[in-house]
Amino acid sequence: MSGAEPSSDTLAALFEILKSFNKTGAELKPETRFSEDLNFDSLVVMEFIAVVEDAFDISVPLNILPDIASIKDLARAVERIKTEDA
């Protein structure tokens, strides 16, 4: 995924949500990857996305999940979805 840098507010909100999902103790930064760094499996991904959807009042299309590898990718997707829904 490419695009503009996500806002610090979006990243901060995702970092806050991720605290309870970060079982590996990995450092959370925009480049942190869900499967490689945080060891998320598909079930954890779905639980996490559900919390993100509630927090941002959006619906994340399942077909974009394969393109979301890092926190930065997700932040960009959240902002794009919020813009499209506005």
Phi and psi in degrees as GROMACS dihedral restraints (atoms count N, CA, C in turn):
[ dihedral_restraints ]
;  ai    aj    ak    al  type     phi  dphi    fc
    3     4     5     6     1  -134.1    20    10
    4     5     6     7     1   173.0    20    10
    6     7     8     9     1   143.2    20    10
    7     8     9    10     1  -171.3    20    10
    9    10    11    12     1   -66.7    20    10
   10    11    12    13     1   159.4    20    10
   12    13    14    15     1   -66.1    20    10
   13    14    15    16     1   134.6    20    10
   15    16    17    18     1   -68.9    20    10
   16    17    18    19     1   156.1    20    10
   18    19    20    21     1   -69.3    20    10
   19    20    21    22     1   152.8    20    10
   21    22    23    24     1   -64.9    20    10
   22    23    24    25     1   -29.9    20    10
   24    25    26    27     1   -65.1    20    10
   25    26    27    28     1   -44.0    20    10
   27    28    29    30     1   -64.1    20    10
   28    29    30    31     1   -46.1    20    10
   30    31    32    33     1   -61.1    20    10
   31    32    33    34     1   -44.0    20    10
   33    34    35    36     1   -61.3    20    10
   34    35    36    37     1   -41.8    20    10
   36    37    38    39     1   -64.2    20    10
   37    38    39    40     1   -41.2    20    10
   39    40    41    42     1   -66.9    20    10
   40    41    42    43     1   -40.8    20    10
   42    43    44    45     1   -59.5    20    10
   43    44    45    46     1   -41.7    20    10
   45    46    47    48     1   -62.9    20    10
   46    47    48    49     1   -45.0    20    10
   48    49    50    51     1   -63.2    20    10
   49    50    51    52     1   -40.2    20    10
   51    52    53    54     1   -68.1    20    10
   52    53    54    55     1   -21.8    20    10
   54    55    56    57     1   -51.6    20    10
   55    56    57    58     1   -43.8    20    10
   57    58    59    60     1   -78.0    20    10
   58    59    60    61     1   -14.8    20    10
   60    61    62    63     1   -98.1    20    10
   61    62    63    64     1   -10.8    20    10
   63    64    65    66     1   -83.5    20    10
   64    65    66    67     1    79.4    20    10
   66    67    68    69     1   -78.1    20    10
   67    68    69    70     1   -16.8    20    10
   69    70    71    72     1   -87.1    20    10
   70    71    72    73     1   -13.9    20    10
   72    73    74    75     1    74.4    20    10
   73    74    75    76     1    17.2    20    10
   75    76    77    78     1   -64.5    20    10
   76    77    78    79     1   148.7    20    10
   78    79    80    81     1   -68.2    20    10
   79    80    81    82     1   129.8    20    10
   81    82    83    84     1   -90.9    20    10
   82    83    84    85     1   117.2    20    10
   84    85    86    87     1  -143.6    20    10
   85    86    87    88     1   166.3    20    10
   87    88    89    90     1   -53.6    20    10
   88    89    90    91     1   -32.4    20    10
   90    91    92    93     1   -84.2    20    10
   91    92    93    94     1    -5.5    20    10
   93    94    95    96     1   -59.8    20    10
   94    95    96    97     1   130.5    20    10
   96    97    98    99     1  -100.2    20    10
   97    98    99   100     1   141.1    20    10
   99   100   101   102     1   -66.4    20    10
  100   101   102   103     1   -51.1    20    10
  102   103   104   105     1   -80.1    20    10
  103   104   105   106     1   -44.1    20    10
  105   106   107   108     1   -73.9    20    10
  106   107   108   109     1   -46.8    20    10
  108   109   110   111     1   -88.8    20    10
  109   110   111   112     1   -36.3    20    10
  111   112   113   114     1  -103.0    20    10
  112   113   114   115     1    -4.4    20    10
  114   115   116   117     1    56.9    20    10
  115   116   117   118     1    36.8    20    10
  117   118   119   120     1   -70.9    20    10
  118   119   120   121     1   133.2    20    10
  120   121   122   123     1   -99.3    20    10
  121   122   123   124     1   179.0    20    10
  123   124   125   126     1   -61.8    20    10
  124   125   126   127     1   -34.3    20    10
  126   127   128   129     1   -67.2    20    10
  127   128   129   130     1   -44.4    20    10
  129   130   131   132     1   -64.0    20    10
  130   131   132   133     1   -40.3    20    10
  132   133   134   135     1   -58.0    20    10
  133   134   135   136     1   -46.1    20    10
  135   136   137   138     1   -65.7    20    10
  136   137   138   139     1   -40.5    20    10
  138   139   140   141     1   -63.3    20    10
  139   140   141   142     1   -44.4    20    10
  141   142   143   144     1   -63.3    20    10
  142   143   144   145     1   -46.2    20    10
  144   145   146   147     1   -61.6    20    10
  145   146   147   148     1   -38.0    20    10
  147   148   149   150     1   -61.0    20    10
  148   149   150   151     1   -41.4    20    10
  150   151   152   153     1   -67.3    20    10
  151   152   153   154     1   -41.3    20    10
  153   154   155   156     1   -62.2    20    10
  154   155   156   157     1   -44.3    20    10
  156   157   158   159     1   -59.0    20    10
  157   158   159   160     1   -43.7    20    10
  159   160   161   162     1   -64.7    20    10
  160   161   162   163     1   -43.8    20    10
  162   163   164   165     1   -64.5    20    10
  163   164   165   166     1   -37.6    20    10
  165   166   167   168     1  -101.7    20    10
  166   167   168   169     1    -1.0    20    10
  168   169   170   171     1    54.6    20    10
  169   170   171   172     1    52.4    20    10
  171   172   173   174     1  -134.2    20    10
  172   173   174   175     1   173.2    20    10
  174   175   176   177     1  -124.0    20    10
  175   176   177   178     1   119.0    20    10
  177   178   179   180     1   -89.9    20    10
  178   179   180   181     1   118.3    20    10
  180   181   182   183     1   -64.1    20    10
  181   182   183   184     1   132.5    20    10
  183   184   185   186     1   -61.0    20    10
  184   185   186   187     1   -29.3    20    10
  186   187   188   189     1   -68.8    20    10
  187   188   189   190     1   -14.4    20    10
  189   190   191   192     1   -92.4    20    10
  190   191   192   193     1   -10.7    20    10
  192   193   194   195     1   -58.4    20    10
  193   194   195   196     1   -38.4    20    10
  195   196   197   198     1   -61.6    20    10
  196   197   198   199     1   -22.3    20    10
  198   199   200   201     1   -88.2    20    10
  199   200   201   202     1    -3.0    20    10
  201   202   203   204     1  -106.1    20    10
  202   203   204   205     1   102.4    20    10
  204   205   206   207     1  -104.1    20    10
  205   206   207   208     1   -30.6    20    10
  207   208   209   210     1  -123.6    20    10
  208   209   210   211     1   170.2    20    10
  210   211   212   213     1   -61.5    20    10
  211   212   213   214     1   -39.7    20    10
  213   214   215   216     1   -61.4    20    10
  214   215   216   217     1   -42.3    20    10
  216   217   218   219     1   -58.8    20    10
  217   218   219   220     1   -44.9    20    10
  219   220   221   222     1   -65.8    20    10
  220   221   222   223     1   -41.0    20    10
  222   223   224   225     1   -60.5    20    10
  223   224   225   226     1   -43.5    20    10
  225   226   227   228     1   -61.9    20    10
  226   227   228   229     1   -43.2    20    10
  228   229   230   231     1   -63.5    20    10
  229   230   231   232     1   -43.3    20    10
  231   232   233   234     1   -59.2    20    10
  232   233   234   235     1   -47.0    20    10
  234   235   236   237     1   -64.9    20    10
  235   236   237   238     1   -38.8    20    10
  237   238   239   240     1   -64.9    20    10
  238   239   240   241     1   -43.7    20    10
  240   241   242   243     1   -63.8    20    10
  241   242   243   244     1   -43.2    20    10
  243   244   245   246     1   -62.2    20    10
  244   245   246   247     1   -39.0    20    10
  246   247   248   249     1   -66.1    20    10
  247   248   249   250     1   -43.7    20    10
  249   250   251   252     1   -66.5    20    10
  250   251   252   253     1   -33.5    20    10
  252   253   254   255     1   -80.5    20    10
  253   254   255   256     1   -15.1    20    10
